[in-house]
Amino acid sequence: MADWKSRLAVSYIDDKANTVLITPIDSFTPSFSLNTEVIHSIERTHVGVVYMPQNINFSLTVKAIGDVVADLTTIALQGRRFDLVLQETDDGSDWSFKKVVLSNCIITSATPSNATPSGAPTATFSGISLSASAEAKRDQPVRIP
């Protein structure tokens, strides 16, 4: 079984210019939309293509215990921008990247789950990212505008 040696965290700069990490995050689902539209003419099809702006959406789920949900809810209500950081930890030799960052993220919705007698409730936060970057193992930066 692979040991990814990585962690996911929300990172933001507080009012005192300190970097704050919010973790643990149970699940993370990014979605990259690279939209295009094919151009046709009366004479023939597939004459060209029009590229539309890229969209980077995400959802993340956290357990509704501790301060994590409160911190993320505060960020959402304040409209504060933050970074989603996935980075390797000690001896992360099984992972392809040193670091992946979704930058200038904004939470657009929050959905708490029902509380049940067994298991901790969760909260799912959805949002958008204005840019993304990654650092490969071979020190080759990858940027998504």
Chimera marker file (.cmm) of the C-alpha trace (Angstrom):
<marker_set name="trace">
<marker id="1" x="0.000" y="0.000" z="0.000" r="1" g="1" b="0" radius="0.5"/>
<marker id="2" x="1.326" y="3.433" z="-0.934" r="1" g="1" b="0" radius="0.5"/>
<marker id="3" x="2.113" y="5.867" z="1.847" r="1" g="1" b="0" radius="0.5"/>
<marker id="4" x="1.553" y="9.267" z="0.261" r="1" g="1" b="0" radius="0.5"/>
<marker id="5" x="3.271" y="11.248" z="3.003" r="1" g="1" b="0" radius="0.5"/>
<marker id="6" x="1.271" y="14.351" z="2.201" r="1" g="1" b="0" radius="0.5"/>
<marker id="7" x="-1.266" y="16.573" z="3.878" r="1" g="1" b="0" radius="0.5"/>
<marker id="8" x="-3.902" y="19.011" z="2.758" r="1" g="1" b="0" radius="0.5"/>
<marker id="9" x="-4.336" y="22.342" z="4.488" r="1" g="1" b="0" radius="0.5"/>
<marker id="10" x="-6.072" y="25.672" z="4.040" r="1" g="1" b="0" radius="0.5"/>
<marker id="11" x="-3.550" y="28.479" z="4.375" r="1" g="1" b="0" radius="0.5"/>
<marker id="12" x="-4.296" y="32.165" z="4.840" r="1" g="1" b="0" radius="0.5"/>
<marker id="13" x="-2.676" y="35.312" z="6.212" r="1" g="1" b="0" radius="0.5"/>
<marker id="14" x="-4.425" y="36.641" z="9.317" r="1" g="1" b="0" radius="0.5"/>
<marker id="15" x="-4.837" y="40.289" z="10.369" r="1" g="1" b="0" radius="0.5"/>
<marker id="16" x="-1.450" y="40.198" z="12.140" r="1" g="1" b="0" radius="0.5"/>
<marker id="17" x="0.369" y="38.998" z="8.972" r="1" g="1" b="0" radius="0.5"/>
<marker id="18" x="0.814" y="35.457" z="10.356" r="1" g="1" b="0" radius="0.5"/>
<marker id="19" x="0.353" y="32.403" z="8.118" r="1" g="1" b="0" radius="0.5"/>
<marker id="20" x="-2.422" y="30.201" z="9.520" r="1" g="1" b="0" radius="0.5"/>
<marker id="21" x="-2.899" y="26.554" z="8.508" r="1" g="1" b="0" radius="0.5"/>
<marker id="22" x="-6.281" y="24.881" z="8.931" r="1" g="1" b="0" radius="0.5"/>
<marker id="23" x="-6.090" y="21.088" z="8.948" r="1" g="1" b="0" radius="0.5"/>
<marker id="24" x="-7.153" y="18.200" z="8.923" r="1" g="1" b="0" radius="0.5"/>
<marker id="25" x="-9.287" y="18.013" z="5.806" r="1" g="1" b="0" radius="0.5"/>
<marker id="26" x="-10.963" y="14.651" z="5.160" r="1" g="1" b="0" radius="0.5"/>
<marker id="27" x="-11.519" y="14.859" z="1.427" r="1" g="1" b="0" radius="0.5"/>
<marker id="28" x="-10.753" y="17.208" z="-1.426" r="1" g="1" b="0" radius="0.5"/>
<marker id="29" x="-12.265" y="17.134" z="-4.921" r="1" g="1" b="0" radius="0.5"/>
<marker id="30" x="-10.880" y="19.587" z="-7.508" r="1" g="1" b="0" radius="0.5"/>
<marker id="31" x="-12.499" y="20.172" z="-10.893" r="1" g="1" b="0" radius="0.5"/>
<marker id="32" x="-10.733" y="21.881" z="-13.785" r="1" g="1" b="0" radius="0.5"/>
<marker id="33" x="-12.924" y="23.065" z="-16.686" r="1" g="1" b="0" radius="0.5"/>
<marker id="34" x="-10.946" y="23.791" z="-19.825" r="1" g="1" b="0" radius="0.5"/>
<marker id="35" x="-13.800" y="24.921" z="-22.061" r="1" g="1" b="0" radius="0.5"/>
<marker id="36" x="-13.552" y="25.240" z="-25.822" r="1" g="1" b="0" radius="0.5"/>
<marker id="37" x="-16.045" y="25.811" z="-28.612" r="1" g="1" b="0" radius="0.5"/>
<marker id="38" x="-15.500" y="24.543" z="-32.127" r="1" g="1" b="0" radius="0.5"/>
<marker id="39" x="-16.033" y="27.077" z="-34.945" r="1" g="1" b="0" radius="0.5"/>
<marker id="40" x="-17.931" y="25.864" z="-38.012" r="1" g="1" b="0" radius="0.5"/>
<marker id="41" x="-18.735" y="27.627" z="-41.272" r="1" g="1" b="0" radius="0.5"/>
<marker id="42" x="-21.146" y="26.995" z="-44.134" r="1" g="1" b="0" radius="0.5"/>
<marker id="43" x="-18.313" y="25.629" z="-46.273" r="1" g="1" b="0" radius="0.5"/>
<marker id="44" x="-16.882" y="23.154" z="-43.763" r="1" g="1" b="0" radius="0.5"/>
<marker id="45" x="-16.831" y="22.079" z="-40.150" r="1" g="1" b="0" radius="0.5"/>
<marker id="46" x="-14.122" y="22.420" z="-37.544" r="1" g="1" b="0" radius="0.5"/>
<marker id="47" x="-12.561" y="25.588" z="-38.976" r="1" g="1" b="0" radius="0.5"/>
<marker id="48" x="-11.100" y="26.603" z="-35.647" r="1" g="1" b="0" radius="0.5"/>
<marker id="49" x="-11.643" y="26.778" z="-31.932" r="1" g="1" b="0" radius="0.5"/>
<marker id="50" x="-12.463" y="29.477" z="-29.378" r="1" g="1" b="0" radius="0.5"/>
<marker id="51" x="-10.945" y="29.013" z="-25.928" r="1" g="1" b="0" radius="0.5"/>
<marker id="52" x="-13.046" y="30.115" z="-22.986" r="1" g="1" b="0" radius="0.5"/>
<marker id="53" x="-11.686" y="31.043" z="-19.559" r="1" g="1" b="0" radius="0.5"/>
<marker id="54" x="-10.545" y="28.144" z="-17.407" r="1" g="1" b="0" radius="0.5"/>
<marker id="55" x="-12.503" y="27.358" z="-14.257" r="1" g="1" b="0" radius="0.5"/>
<marker id="56" x="-11.067" y="25.744" z="-11.160" r="1" g="1" b="0" radius="0.5"/>
<marker id="57" x="-13.711" y="24.553" z="-8.705" r="1" g="1" b="0" radius="0.5"/>
<marker id="58" x="-13.280" y="22.457" z="-5.586" r="1" g="1" b="0" radius="0.5"/>
<marker id="59" x="-15.094" y="20.950" z="-2.670" r="1" g="1" b="0" radius="0.5"/>
<marker id="60" x="-13.569" y="19.871" z="0.611" r="1" g="1" b="0" radius="0.5"/>
<marker id="61" x="-15.094" y="17.955" z="3.478" r="1" g="1" b="0" radius="0.5"/>
<marker id="62" x="-14.112" y="18.214" z="7.129" r="1" g="1" b="0" radius="0.5"/>
<marker id="63" x="-15.385" y="16.597" z="10.299" r="1" g="1" b="0" radius="0.5"/>
<marker id="64" x="-17.513" y="18.989" z="12.349" r="1" g="1" b="0" radius="0.5"/>
<marker id="65" x="-15.408" y="18.581" z="15.471" r="1" g="1" b="0" radius="0.5"/>
<marker id="66" x="-12.792" y="20.967" z="16.791" r="1" g="1" b="0" radius="0.5"/>
<marker id="67" x="-12.207" y="24.398" z="15.291" r="1" g="1" b="0" radius="0.5"/>
<marker id="68" x="-11.852" y="23.452" z="11.609" r="1" g="1" b="0" radius="0.5"/>
<marker id="69" x="-15.498" y="24.026" z="10.601" r="1" g="1" b="0" radius="0.5"/>
<marker id="70" x="-15.691" y="27.252" z="12.609" r="1" g="1" b="0" radius="0.5"/>
<marker id="71" x="-12.507" y="28.567" z="10.999" r="1" g="1" b="0" radius="0.5"/>
<marker id="72" x="-13.667" y="27.698" z="7.466" r="1" g="1" b="0" radius="0.5"/>
<marker id="73" x="-17.118" y="29.175" z="8.122" r="1" g="1" b="0" radius="0.5"/>
<marker id="74" x="-15.509" y="32.405" z="9.355" r="1" g="1" b="0" radius="0.5"/>
<marker id="75" x="-13.359" y="32.577" z="6.210" r="1" g="1" b="0" radius="0.5"/>
<marker id="76" x="-16.481" y="32.019" z="4.068" r="1" g="1" b="0" radius="0.5"/>
<marker id="77" x="-18.549" y="34.688" z="5.830" r="1" g="1" b="0" radius="0.5"/>
<marker id="78" x="-15.704" y="37.215" z="5.647" r="1" g="1" b="0" radius="0.5"/>
<marker id="79" x="-15.118" y="36.504" z="1.950" r="1" g="1" b="0" radius="0.5"/>
<marker id="80" x="-11.430" y="36.059" z="2.816" r="1" g="1" b="0" radius="0.5"/>
<marker id="81" x="-9.192" y="34.629" z="0.085" r="1" g="1" b="0" radius="0.5"/>
<marker id="82" x="-7.012" y="31.665" z="0.970" r="1" g="1" b="0" radius="0.5"/>
<marker id="83" x="-4.762" y="29.006" z="-0.549" r="1" g="1" b="0" radius="0.5"/>
<marker id="84" x="-5.379" y="25.271" z="-0.580" r="1" g="1" b="0" radius="0.5"/>
<marker id="85" x="-1.998" y="23.625" z="-0.113" r="1" g="1" b="0" radius="0.5"/>
<marker id="86" x="-1.197" y="19.959" z="-0.629" r="1" g="1" b="0" radius="0.5"/>
<marker id="87" x="2.409" y="19.320" z="0.259" r="1" g="1" b="0" radius="0.5"/>
<marker id="88" x="4.594" y="16.340" z="0.934" r="1" g="1" b="0" radius="0.5"/>
<marker id="89" x="5.798" y="15.602" z="4.419" r="1" g="1" b="0" radius="0.5"/>
<marker id="90" x="8.945" y="13.760" z="5.508" r="1" g="1" b="0" radius="0.5"/>
<marker id="91" x="10.076" y="11.105" z="3.036" r="1" g="1" b="0" radius="0.5"/>
<marker id="92" x="7.263" y="11.667" z="0.517" r="1" g="1" b="0" radius="0.5"/>
<marker id="93" x="8.978" y="9.521" z="-2.089" r="1" g="1" b="0" radius="0.5"/>
<marker id="94" x="5.731" y="7.948" z="-3.391" r="1" g="1" b="0" radius="0.5"/>
<marker id="95" x="4.191" y="11.214" z="-4.537" r="1" g="1" b="0" radius="0.5"/>
<marker id="96" x="4.750" y="12.928" z="-7.906" r="1" g="1" b="0" radius="0.5"/>
<marker id="97" x="4.722" y="16.518" z="-6.609" r="1" g="1" b="0" radius="0.5"/>
<marker id="98" x="6.530" y="18.434" z="-3.907" r="1" g="1" b="0" radius="0.5"/>
<marker id="99" x="3.614" y="20.850" z="-3.616" r="1" g="1" b="0" radius="0.5"/>
<marker id="100" x="0.259" y="21.684" z="-5.230" r="1" g="1" b="0" radius="0.5"/>
<marker id="101" x="-1.412" y="25.022" z="-4.472" r="1" g="1" b="0" radius="0.5"/>
<marker id="102" x="-4.801" y="26.409" z="-5.446" r="1" g="1" b="0" radius="0.5"/>
<marker id="103" x="-4.371" y="30.159" z="-4.919" r="1" g="1" b="0" radius="0.5"/>
<marker id="104" x="-6.811" y="32.950" z="-4.155" r="1" g="1" b="0" radius="0.5"/>
<marker id="105" x="-9.642" y="30.568" z="-3.269" r="1" g="1" b="0" radius="0.5"/>
<marker id="106" x="-13.079" y="31.775" z="-2.240" r="1" g="1" b="0" radius="0.5"/>
<marker id="107" x="-15.733" y="29.630" z="-0.552" r="1" g="1" b="0" radius="0.5"/>
<marker id="108" x="-19.026" y="29.885" z="-2.430" r="1" g="1" b="0" radius="0.5"/>
<marker id="109" x="-21.173" y="27.490" z="-0.366" r="1" g="1" b="0" radius="0.5"/>
<marker id="110" x="-21.138" y="25.404" z="2.795" r="1" g="1" b="0" radius="0.5"/>
<marker id="111" x="-23.271" y="22.331" z="3.492" r="1" g="1" b="0" radius="0.5"/>
<marker id="112" x="-23.269" y="20.714" z="6.925" r="1" g="1" b="0" radius="0.5"/>
<marker id="113" x="-24.441" y="17.115" z="7.259" r="1" g="1" b="0" radius="0.5"/>
<marker id="114" x="-27.056" y="15.775" z="9.644" r="1" g="1" b="0" radius="0.5"/>
<marker id="115" x="-25.924" y="14.890" z="13.139" r="1" g="1" b="0" radius="0.5"/>
<marker id="116" x="-26.373" y="11.191" z="13.898" r="1" g="1" b="0" radius="0.5"/>
<marker id="117" x="-25.843" y="9.087" z="17.030" r="1" g="1" b="0" radius="0.5"/>
<marker id="118" x="-22.857" y="7.345" z="15.424" r="1" g="1" b="0" radius="0.5"/>
<marker id="119" x="-19.927" y="9.042" z="13.761" r="1" g="1" b="0" radius="0.5"/>
<marker id="120" x="-19.005" y="12.692" z="13.616" r="1" g="1" b="0" radius="0.5"/>
<marker id="121" x="-21.034" y="15.037" z="11.406" r="1" g="1" b="0" radius="0.5"/>
<marker id="122" x="-19.240" y="16.620" z="8.464" r="1" g="1" b="0" radius="0.5"/>
<marker id="123" x="-19.360" y="19.899" z="6.597" r="1" g="1" b="0" radius="0.5"/>
<marker id="124" x="-18.645" y="20.288" z="2.890" r="1" g="1" b="0" radius="0.5"/>
<marker id="125" x="-17.311" y="23.597" z="1.584" r="1" g="1" b="0" radius="0.5"/>
<marker id="126" x="-17.355" y="24.396" z="-2.138" r="1" g="1" b="0" radius="0.5"/>
<marker id="127" x="-15.502" y="27.179" z="-3.862" r="1" g="1" b="0" radius="0.5"/>
<marker id="128" x="-13.450" y="28.518" z="-6.725" r="1" g="1" b="0" radius="0.5"/>
<marker id="129" x="-9.755" y="29.145" z="-7.215" r="1" g="1" b="0" radius="0.5"/>
<marker id="130" x="-8.375" y="31.965" z="-9.333" r="1" g="1" b="0" radius="0.5"/>
<marker id="131" x="-5.100" y="30.162" z="-10.107" r="1" g="1" b="0" radius="0.5"/>
<marker id="132" x="-3.195" y="26.961" z="-9.448" r="1" g="1" b="0" radius="0.5"/>
<marker id="133" x="0.429" y="25.878" z="-9.378" r="1" g="1" b="0" radius="0.5"/>
<marker id="134" x="2.401" y="22.727" z="-8.712" r="1" g="1" b="0" radius="0.5"/>
<marker id="135" x="6.027" y="21.910" z="-8.069" r="1" g="1" b="0" radius="0.5"/>
<marker id="136" x="7.138" y="18.610" z="-9.552" r="1" g="1" b="0" radius="0.5"/>
<marker id="137" x="9.784" y="16.409" z="-7.980" r="1" g="1" b="0" radius="0.5"/>
<marker id="138" x="12.279" y="17.484" z="-10.644" r="1" g="1" b="0" radius="0.5"/>
<marker id="139" x="11.924" y="21.157" z="-9.588" r="1" g="1" b="0" radius="0.5"/>
<marker id="140" x="9.913" y="22.043" z="-12.674" r="1" g="1" b="0" radius="0.5"/>
<marker id="141" x="7.115" y="24.468" z="-11.753" r="1" g="1" b="0" radius="0.5"/>
<marker id="142" x="3.703" y="23.915" z="-13.325" r="1" g="1" b="0" radius="0.5"/>
<marker id="143" x="1.293" y="26.875" z="-13.435" r="1" g="1" b="0" radius="0.5"/>
<marker id="144" x="-2.351" y="27.060" z="-14.395" r="1" g="1" b="0" radius="0.5"/>
<marker id="145" x="-3.344" y="30.682" z="-15.024" r="1" g="1" b="0" radius="0.5"/>
<link id1="1" id2="2" r="1" g="1" b="0" radius="0.2"/>
<link id1="2" id2="3" r="1" g="1" b="0" radius="0.2"/>
<link id1="3" id2="4" r="1" g="1" b="0" radius="0.2"/>
<link id1="4" id2="5" r="1" g="1" b="0" radius="0.2"/>
<link id1="5" id2="6" r="1" g="1" b="0" radius="0.2"/>
<link id1="6" id2="7" r="1" g="1" b="0" radius="0.2"/>
<link id1="7" id2="8" r="1" g="1" b="0" radius="0.2"/>
<link id1="8" id2="9" r="1" g="1" b="0" radius="0.2"/>
<link id1="9" id2="10" r="1" g="1" b="0" radius="0.2"/>
<link id1="10" id2="11" r="1" g="1" b="0" radius="0.2"/>
<link id1="11" id2="12" r="1" g="1" b="0" radius="0.2"/>
<link id1="12" id2="13" r="1" g="1" b="0" radius="0.2"/>
<link id1="13" id2="14" r="1" g="1" b="0" radius="0.2"/>
<link id1="14" id2="15" r="1" g="1" b="0" radius="0.2"/>
<link id1="15" id2="16" r="1" g="1" b="0" radius="0.2"/>
<link id1="16" id2="17" r="1" g="1" b="0" radius="0.2"/>
<link id1="17" id2="18" r="1" g="1" b="0" radius="0.2"/>
<link id1="18" id2="19" r="1" g="1" b="0" radius="0.2"/>
<link id1="19" id2="20" r="1" g="1" b="0" radius="0.2"/>
<link id1="20" id2="21" r="1" g="1" b="0" radius="0.2"/>
<link id1="21" id2="22" r="1" g="1" b="0" radius="0.2"/>
<link id1="22" id2="23" r="1" g="1" b="0" radius="0.2"/>
<link id1="23" id2="24" r="1" g="1" b="0" radius="0.2"/>
<link id1="24" id2="25" r="1" g="1" b="0" radius="0.2"/>
<link id1="25" id2="26" r="1" g="1" b="0" radius="0.2"/>
<link id1="26" id2="27" r="1" g="1" b="0" radius="0.2"/>
<link id1="27" id2="28" r="1" g="1" b="0" radius="0.2"/>
<link id1="28" id2="29" r="1" g="1" b="0" radius="0.2"/>
<link id1="29" id2="30" r="1" g="1" b="0" radius="0.2"/>
<link id1="30" id2="31" r="1" g="1" b="0" radius="0.2"/>
<link id1="31" id2="32" r="1" g="1" b="0" radius="0.2"/>
<link id1="32" id2="33" r="1" g="1" b="0" radius="0.2"/>
<link id1="33" id2="34" r="1" g="1" b="0" radius="0.2"/>
<link id1="34" id2="35" r="1" g="1" b="0" radius="0.2"/>
<link id1="35" id2="36" r="1" g="1" b="0" radius="0.2"/>
<link id1="36" id2="37" r="1" g="1" b="0" radius="0.2"/>
<link id1="37" id2="38" r="1" g="1" b="0" radius="0.2"/>
<link id1="38" id2="39" r="1" g="1" b="0" radius="0.2"/>
<link id1="39" id2="40" r="1" g="1" b="0" radius="0.2"/>
<link id1="40" id2="41" r="1" g="1" b="0" radius="0.2"/>
<link id1="41" id2="42" r="1" g="1" b="0" radius="0.2"/>
<link id1="42" id2="43" r="1" g="1" b="0" radius="0.2"/>
<link id1="43" id2="44" r="1" g="1" b="0" radius="0.2"/>
<link id1="44" id2="45" r="1" g="1" b="0" radius="0.2"/>
<link id1="45" id2="46" r="1" g="1" b="0" radius="0.2"/>
<link id1="46" id2="47" r="1" g="1" b="0" radius="0.2"/>
<link id1="47" id2="48" r="1" g="1" b="0" radius="0.2"/>
<link id1="48" id2="49" r="1" g="1" b="0" radius="0.2"/>
<link id1="49" id2="50" r="1" g="1" b="0" radius="0.2"/>
<link id1="50" id2="51" r="1" g="1" b="0" radius="0.2"/>
<link id1="51" id2="52" r="1" g="1" b="0" radius="0.2"/>
<link id1="52" id2="53" r="1" g="1" b="0" radius="0.2"/>
<link id1="53" id2="54" r="1" g="1" b="0" radius="0.2"/>
<link id1="54" id2="55" r="1" g="1" b="0" radius="0.2"/>
<link id1="55" id2="56" r="1" g="1" b="0" radius="0.2"/>
<link id1="56" id2="57" r="1" g="1" b="0" radius="0.2"/>
<link id1="57" id2="58" r="1" g="1" b="0" radius="0.2"/>
<link id1="58" id2="59" r="1" g="1" b="0" radius="0.2"/>
<link id1="59" id2="60" r="1" g="1" b="0" radius="0.2"/>
<link id1="60" id2="61" r="1" g="1" b="0" radius="0.2"/>
<link id1="61" id2="62" r="1" g="1" b="0" radius="0.2"/>
<link id1="62" id2="63" r="1" g="1" b="0" radius="0.2"/>
<link id1="63" id2="64" r="1" g="1" b="0" radius="0.2"/>
<link id1="64" id2="65" r="1" g="1" b="0" radius="0.2"/>
<link id1="65" id2="66" r="1" g="1" b="0" radius="0.2"/>
<link id1="66" id2="67" r="1" g="1" b="0" radius="0.2"/>
<link id1="67" id2="68" r="1" g="1" b="0" radius="0.2"/>
<link id1="68" id2="69" r="1" g="1" b="0" radius="0.2"/>
<link id1="69" id2="70" r="1" g="1" b="0" radius="0.2"/>
<link id1="70" id2="71" r="1" g="1" b="0" radius="0.2"/>
<link id1="71" id2="72" r="1" g="1" b="0" radius="0.2"/>
<link id1="72" id2="73" r="1" g="1" b="0" radius="0.2"/>
<link id1="73" id2="74" r="1" g="1" b="0" radius="0.2"/>
<link id1="74" id2="75" r="1" g="1" b="0" radius="0.2"/>
<link id1="75" id2="76" r="1" g="1" b="0" radius="0.2"/>
<link id1="76" id2="77" r="1" g="1" b="0" radius="0.2"/>
<link id1="77" id2="78" r="1" g="1" b="0" radius="0.2"/>
<link id1="78" id2="79" r="1" g="1" b="0" radius="0.2"/>
<link id1="79" id2="80" r="1" g="1" b="0" radius="0.2"/>
<link id1="80" id2="81" r="1" g="1" b="0" radius="0.2"/>
<link id1="81" id2="82" r="1" g="1" b="0" radius="0.2"/>
<link id1="82" id2="83" r="1" g="1" b="0" radius="0.2"/>
<link id1="83" id2="84" r="1" g="1" b="0" radius="0.2"/>
<link id1="84" id2="85" r="1" g="1" b="0" radius="0.2"/>
<link id1="85" id2="86" r="1" g="1" b="0" radius="0.2"/>
<link id1="86" id2="87" r="1" g="1" b="0" radius="0.2"/>
<link id1="87" id2="88" r="1" g="1" b="0" radius="0.2"/>
<link id1="88" id2="89" r="1" g="1" b="0" radius="0.2"/>
<link id1="89" id2="90" r="1" g="1" b="0" radius="0.2"/>
<link id1="90" id2="91" r="1" g="1" b="0" radius="0.2"/>
<link id1="91" id2="92" r="1" g="1" b="0" radius="0.2"/>
<link id1="92" id2="93" r="1" g="1" b="0" radius="0.2"/>
<link id1="93" id2="94" r="1" g="1" b="0" radius="0.2"/>
<link id1="94" id2="95" r="1" g="1" b="0" radius="0.2"/>
<link id1="95" id2="96" r="1" g="1" b="0" radius="0.2"/>
<link id1="96" id2="97" r="1" g="1" b="0" radius="0.2"/>
<link id1="97" id2="98" r="1" g="1" b="0" radius="0.2"/>
<link id1="98" id2="99" r="1" g="1" b="0" radius="0.2"/>
<link id1="99" id2="100" r="1" g="1" b="0" radius="0.2"/>
<link id1="100" id2="101" r="1" g="1" b="0" radius="0.2"/>
<link id1="101" id2="102" r="1" g="1" b="0" radius="0.2"/>
<link id1="102" id2="103" r="1" g="1" b="0" radius="0.2"/>
<link id1="103" id2="104" r="1" g="1" b="0" radius="0.2"/>
<link id1="104" id2="105" r="1" g="1" b="0" radius="0.2"/>
<link id1="105" id2="106" r="1" g="1" b="0" radius="0.2"/>
<link id1="106" id2="107" r="1" g="1" b="0" radius="0.2"/>
<link id1="107" id2="108" r="1" g="1" b="0" radius="0.2"/>
<link id1="108" id2="109" r="1" g="1" b="0" radius="0.2"/>
<link id1="109" id2="110" r="1" g="1" b="0" radius="0.2"/>
<link id1="110" id2="111" r="1" g="1" b="0" radius="0.2"/>
<link id1="111" id2="112" r="1" g="1" b="0" radius="0.2"/>
<link id1="112" id2="113" r="1" g="1" b="0" radius="0.2"/>
<link id1="113" id2="114" r="1" g="1" b="0" radius="0.2"/>
<link id1="114" id2="115" r="1" g="1" b="0" radius="0.2"/>
<link id1="115" id2="116" r="1" g="1" b="0" radius="0.2"/>
<link id1="116" id2="117" r="1" g="1" b="0" radius="0.2"/>
<link id1="117" id2="118" r="1" g="1" b="0" radius="0.2"/>
<link id1="118" id2="119" r="1" g="1" b="0" radius="0.2"/>
<link id1="119" id2="120" r="1" g="1" b="0" radius="0.2"/>
<link id1="120" id2="121" r="1" g="1" b="0" radius="0.2"/>
<link id1="121" id2="122" r="1" g="1" b="0" radius="0.2"/>
<link id1="122" id2="123" r="1" g="1" b="0" radius="0.2"/>
<link id1="123" id2="124" r="1" g="1" b="0" radius="0.2"/>
<link id1="124" id2="125" r="1" g="1" b="0" radius="0.2"/>
<link id1="125" id2="126" r="1" g="1" b="0" radius="0.2"/>
<link id1="126" id2="127" r="1" g="1" b="0" radius="0.2"/>
<link id1="127" id2="128" r="1" g="1" b="0" radius="0.2"/>
<link id1="128" id2="129" r="1" g="1" b="0" radius="0.2"/>
<link id1="129" id2="130" r="1" g="1" b="0" radius="0.2"/>
<link id1="130" id2="131" r="1" g="1" b="0" radius="0.2"/>
<link id1="131" id2="132" r="1" g="1" b="0" radius="0.2"/>
<link id1="132" id2="133" r="1" g="1" b="0" radius="0.2"/>
<link id1="133" id2="134" r="1" g="1" b="0" radius="0.2"/>
<link id1="134" id2="135" r="1" g="1" b="0" radius="0.2"/>
<link id1="135" id2="136" r="1" g="1" b="0" radius="0.2"/>
<link id1="136" id2="137" r="1" g="1" b="0" radius="0.2"/>
<link id1="137" id2="138" r="1" g="1" b="0" radius="0.2"/>
<link id1="138" id2="139" r="1" g="1" b="0" radius="0.2"/>
<link id1="139" id2="140" r="1" g="1" b="0" radius="0.2"/>
<link id1="140" id2="141" r="1" g="1" b="0" radius="0.2"/>
<link id1="141" id2="142" r="1" g="1" b="0" radius="0.2"/>
<link id1="142" id2="143" r="1" g="1" b="0" radius="0.2"/>
<link id1="143" id2="144" r="1" g="1" b="0" radius="0.2"/>
<link id1="144" id2="145" r="1" g="1" b="0" radius="0.2"/>
</marker_set>
